[in-house]
Every structure is written in structure tokens, then in C-alpha cells.
């Protein structure tokens, strides 16, 4: 079977799927690297850190600012003034 055997989806859906798959692969690679970095085993601090993460999409605002959604801030107990670490993976660019 080929990719053309399924329903005919608009090109933007295929692009969205490919971008999502690439993001997932990058996250899996990052997780693998974190696990390998733990001196031959899984460091319990890393395991705890993994449970304190969130993945979400947001738009870049003026001045390069991004916003963390309310639900994510609440779930991770993030308050104004807290320092957080971010990993940025471009998803879609609107530069027509």
C-alpha cells in the first residue's frame, strides 16, 4: 500500500501530520539522551523532572514573547517571577 491509498486530505493536513511526527521524534530523542546521561542508569531526579513537564503549542508574540497556558501553569505550580526552562521547536511558519 502507498500513502495515496487513503482518503485525499488537503496538503496542509499532511504537513501538520509530518510536523507533529517530527516533534514527537525529537521529544523521544531528547528523552533517550536524558536517560543515557544518568551515569549508566536512570537518575531519580530526572524521573521527577520528567513528571514536571508540559508540552503545548503557543504563538510568538511581539518582542519574542510566548505565553504558558493557564492550565499548564496551574498543573506545574508556575507563578509570576518563576524561572523556567524551555525547549522551542518551530511547528508552523506564517511567512507567505
Long-range contacts (C-beta under 8 A, 24 or more apart in sequence): 15-92, 16-92, 19-91, 19-92, 23-89, 23-91, 26-89, 27-55, 30-87, 52-76, 57-91
